[in-house]
Amino acid sequence: MSMLLEPYTLRQLTLRNRIAVSPMCQYSSVDGLANDWHLVHLGSRASGGAGLVFTEATAVTADGRITPEDLGLWNDEQIEPLQRITRFITSQGAVPAIQLAHAGRKASTWRPWLGKHGSVPVSEGGWVPVGPSRIAFDPQHTAPTALDEAAIKDIVQAFVDATRRALTANFKVVEVHAAHGYLLHQFLSPLSNQRQDHYGGSFENRIRLTLEVTQAIRDVWPAELPVFVRVSATDWVEDGWNPDETVELATRLKALGVDLIDVSSGGTSANAEIPTGPGYQTRFAERVRKEADLATGTVGMITDPAQAEHILRTGQADIILLARELLRDPYWPLHADEDLGGRLATWPAQYQRATHRDQPILESDLRD
């Protein structure tokens, strides 16, 4: 039997398979509110057979958005539109999950399809971002305001408040975004963190904020439901955050009650040279899984069901997170079931006539 298609349990939550929709920014919100686009985008992947469906990076504060059009959960008005989405995801047999994030120095940028790079000016709806140190991501980005300790505590509380709202919105998994060069990763990496207080300098100090946020979230998230943390295993830059530090951080996070590390890479340096290719990040997930003795998810140029099955069977990861491949084919999990011979997945009843080639043509089909 295919491991990819088997149910997978964390705490008291069981996923119908090991396929997850990775968080993918849609840049389509107004005032952080989910809308019809998010319902259709996320809902179609749920009806397409994925076991776990993540929202995009969801900002815990208004100034923590990557772009002014990002999804948010910094006020109660943002709960109900998300409830509509979680209801539909659940009705399709998938589990709704949310990734909570703060963009830090990479906030207030343009939507990518506008063809502009760098920070949105305040005069055009942007804002001055914040970060661990006054170091811009690149010359096109505004240098952030360095956070003082009072502001850091406010951000920890913002993650807690967003977590409570996520629970009210009926999400079943919460993920802390500590990757891709966003705020928590900025504190982890010496490339972006040059503080001299107890949030900077040593490894112990640089991981402090990620641990504080995670502990605060675990304290308010139900014990029966899992907490994930997404990390960048390496900055792909000499003297940056590295895989050894990732393994040690994962060990600390496990002690706090984290259930799975979602392992990605990069994002802190605009000049990093990343050797991409099929499965190029799976070795990092494998190291965390084996050395920290903690479940992992892996992501990055995984496109073929047999490739995903191999990753699981060789112990490199416990779940497979798909992004671009699910944009190309929302029904990839159902096709994977056919390819792997699992016969575990079921097409939506509304589509089943079209998926069985030997089904007779009915008069009602001719009217469609």
Secondary structure as GFF3:
##gff-version 3
##sequence-region A 1 368
A	DSSP	beta_strand	8	10	.	.	.	ID=ss1
A	DSSP	beta_strand	13	15	.	.	.	ID=ss2
A	DSSP	beta_strand	19	21	.	.	.	ID=ss3
A	DSSP	alpha_helix	36	47	.	.	.	ID=ss4
A	DSSP	beta_strand	52	59	.	.	.	ID=ss5
A	DSSP	three_ten_helix	62	64	.	.	.	ID=ss6
A	DSSP	three_ten_helix	76	78	.	.	.	ID=ss7
A	DSSP	alpha_helix	79	91	.	.	.	ID=ss8
A	DSSP	beta_strand	95	101	.	.	.	ID=ss9
A	DSSP	three_ten_helix	104	106	.	.	.	ID=ss10
A	DSSP	three_ten_helix	112	114	.	.	.	ID=ss11
A	DSSP	three_ten_helix	122	124	.	.	.	ID=ss12
A	DSSP	beta_strand	130	131	.	.	.	ID=ss13
A	DSSP	beta_strand	145	146	.	.	.	ID=ss14
A	DSSP	alpha_helix	149	168	.	.	.	ID=ss15
A	DSSP	beta_strand	173	178	.	.	.	ID=ss16
A	DSSP	alpha_helix	183	188	.	.	.	ID=ss17
A	DSSP	alpha_helix	203	206	.	.	.	ID=ss18
A	DSSP	alpha_helix	208	220	.	.	.	ID=ss19
A	DSSP	beta_strand	227	232	.	.	.	ID=ss20
A	DSSP	alpha_helix	243	255	.	.	.	ID=ss21
A	DSSP	beta_strand	260	264	.	.	.	ID=ss22
A	DSSP	alpha_helix	282	291	.	.	.	ID=ss23
A	DSSP	beta_strand	295	298	.	.	.	ID=ss24
A	DSSP	alpha_helix	305	313	.	.	.	ID=ss25
A	DSSP	beta_strand	319	322	.	.	.	ID=ss26
A	DSSP	alpha_helix	324	328	.	.	.	ID=ss27
A	DSSP	alpha_helix	332	340	.	.	.	ID=ss28
A	DSSP	three_ten_helix	349	351	.	.	.	ID=ss29
A	DSSP	alpha_helix	352	355	.	.	.	ID=ss30
A	DSSP	alpha_helix	363	367	.	.	.	ID=ss31
###
